[in-house]
Amino acid sequence: MRSILITGASRGIGAATALALARPGTRLTLAARNRAALETIADQVITAGADCLVVPCDVTDPDQVSKTVAQAAGAGRLDVVVHSVGGALVAPLSAISIDEWETHLRTQLTGLFLVAQAASARMDQGGLIINIASVAARQAFPGWSAYVAAKHGALGFAAAIREELRPRGIRVCSILPAATDTAIWDTIPGNWSRSNMLQPTDVAAVIAAIVALPPYVTVEDLTIGHVAGRL
């Protein structure tokens, strides 16, 4: 049975990915902080024929990450990790406090480090780590300095561990979606054209296609956008 761990699985791209990967012969471990939201997604995953385990987890906590990965791997190995932790700190440079800055980087960047470190220790040949980054990993947007810094860092981190894990046959993929219509935009100031955004299911379909590839095929950095272009 193929074992898959999805972090940030309670909503948005993470939840859509859980549903896109739910099929018989798959064991999905859904991780996020909101147990009730996870259980709602888990019910749909089970209906689709997959086995499912709900594990509340804060990805900034090393102990919680370690325990979550151990539960996902069970007595065997972990085949796939999809790391999809959302959140954006949007504010002018002058308005960002040091606590906000450090909390945001810990969530967006340190969380990825903790998950990748724990997961890769449980993987063998053909293992796959997919990090949901952003087009902000290669572009810059005014007022988004903390988010851009975190995503640039995550892209570089993923590239470095890709080369480190390549000799073991473990693949590392960064997905760089353009603006995606999730709840994150409900709290970001400004007027945004939601009709010109990707849907979470669009990104999830691409992830499912990558997961379905043979274990020797590596997709390394993949940008996904809307035909309308930048917002």
N, C-alpha and C positions, 0 to 999 in steps of 0.2 A: 504494500500500500504506500502510495506517495505521500510524504509528509510535507506540509506547507505551513509556514508561519506568516501571518499578516499582522503587522503592527499598524495602529491607527485604523483598525477595521470597523470602528463603530459608525463611521459616516464617510461621506465624500468618496474619493477615489479608493480608499481602503475597503469600504463596504462594497462598492461596485466590483472591485477585484475579487472579493470573497465570493460573490455570486457568479462571477464569470468563470471562476475556477472550480466551482462546486459541481462534482460529478461522482458517480460510483467509483470506488477504487482510490479515492483521495481522502486524506485526513487533514482537515484544516484546523489550525489553532488560531483563534481570533483574539487579538490583544489590543487593549486600549484602557483608558481609565474608567470609562462609563460602562459598568456591567449590564445595566438594563438595556442600553442601546446595543451592546454586543449580543445579548440574548435574542433580541428581535432579529438581527441579521442571522444568528445561528439557526433560528427556526426555519428561515428560508433556505439556508445551506443544507440542512438536514432533509427538507422537502425535496431538494434537487438530487438527493441520493448520496451525498458525501457524509463521512463521519465528521464530527465537529466538537471542538473543545474550546470553552470560553475561559480566558485567563485575564482578569483585570491586571493591568501593568502600567506603571509609570516608567517610560523608557529612560528617564534621567536618573533612575535609581539602579545602581549596579546589581544589588541583590535581587531585585524584582526581575531585572532582565535575565540574569543567570537562571533563576528558577523557571521563568517563562520558556526560555529556550530548552531547558532540560525537559520540561513537560511536553513541548512540541516534538522533540526528538524521541521521547519515550525510551524504549529499550534498544532502539535502532539508531538510525541517522536522520538528519534533517536534510531534505532535498532542496527546498526552495524557501527563500525569505523574501517577502515584499515589504519594504519599510516605507510606510506612507503616513508620516506624522505631519499634520498640518499646523497652521498658525502663522500669523505674520505680524511683525511689529512695524507699523507704518507711522512715522513721525519725522519732523525735521531733525537734523543732527543736534541742534541746540536744545531740543526738547526731550531727548532720550536720557534717562537716568542710567547710572552705572548698573543698578539692580535690574532694570529692564533689559539692558544690553546683555548682561551675563546670563539672565534667565532665558532670553531668546536663543543665544548661542548654545546654551546647554541643551535646550530642547531640540534645536534643529541640527546641531553638529555633534555634540557629545553623545546624544542619544543614538545617532547613527554609529558612532565609534563603538559604543557599548554593545549594540545589537550585532554589528558585524564581527566584533571580536568573539563574542560568545557563540554566535551561529557558525562561524567558520571552523571552530574547534569541533563541531559536531557534523561536519560535512566531509564527503568523500568525492571521488571523481564524478564529474557531472553535476555537482552542486551549483546552485545559482542564487546569487544575491542581487536583488533589484532594489535600487533606491529611487524613490520619486523625488526628483530634484525640481527644477523649474527653468524656464528660459532666463530667469534672473541669475542663473549660474553662469551665463555668458553675456548678459546685457546689464545695463545699469539704469535705474529709474530714480528720479529725485524723490526724496521722502521715504525711500525704501532702503536706506543704507544698511541697517541691521539685517534685514532679510537677504539683501544682495550679498553681504559679507558671508552670511551663513551658507547660502547656496553655492557661492563660489568655492568656499572651503569644502563643502560636501562633495562637489564635483572633483576637486583635486584629491581629496582623501580617497574617493572611490577609484580614481585612476591609479593611485599608488598601490592600494591593496590588490587591485586587479593584477598588477604585475607580480606582486608578492605571492598571490594565490594561484597564478596560472600554472606553475609547475605541478601543483596538486590536482589540476584539472577542474578547479573551481572557477566559475565565471562570475564576473561582476558587471552589472549593467546599470547605467544611469539613464532614467527617463526624464526628459526636459519638456514638460507640457507648457504650452502657453496658458493664458488665463482660463480657468476651468470653473464652471458654474456650481460652486459649492457654497455652504453656509458661511465660509470665511468672508465673503464679500458683504454680508449683512452688517459687519462691524467696521468695515474699512471706509473712511470718509471719501467722498467724491461721487461723481455720477459715472456709472459703469454700464456699458452696453452688454447686458447678460445674454442677449440674443446672438452676440458675436463671440461668445465663449464656447469652448469645448464643453461637452457633458462628461461627467465622471465615467459613464459607460463607454465613451470613446477611448479614454485612456485605458480602462480596464480591458477592452478588447485587444488593444496592442500588447498589454502585459500577458494576457492569455495566449496570444500567438507566440510570444517569446518563450513562455514556459513550455509550450508544445514542441519546440524545436528539439532536434537530436542533441544529446549531451555534449557533443563536440563542437556545436555551433555557438559562437559567442556574438551577441549584439552588445556593443560597448557603450556608446553614447547615442541616444536617439531623441531628436527634437520632434514634438508633435504640436501642430498649430492649427488654427482656423483659417480657412481660405480668405477670410476678410482681412487678415493681417493683424498688426498690433492695434490694441485698443487706443 
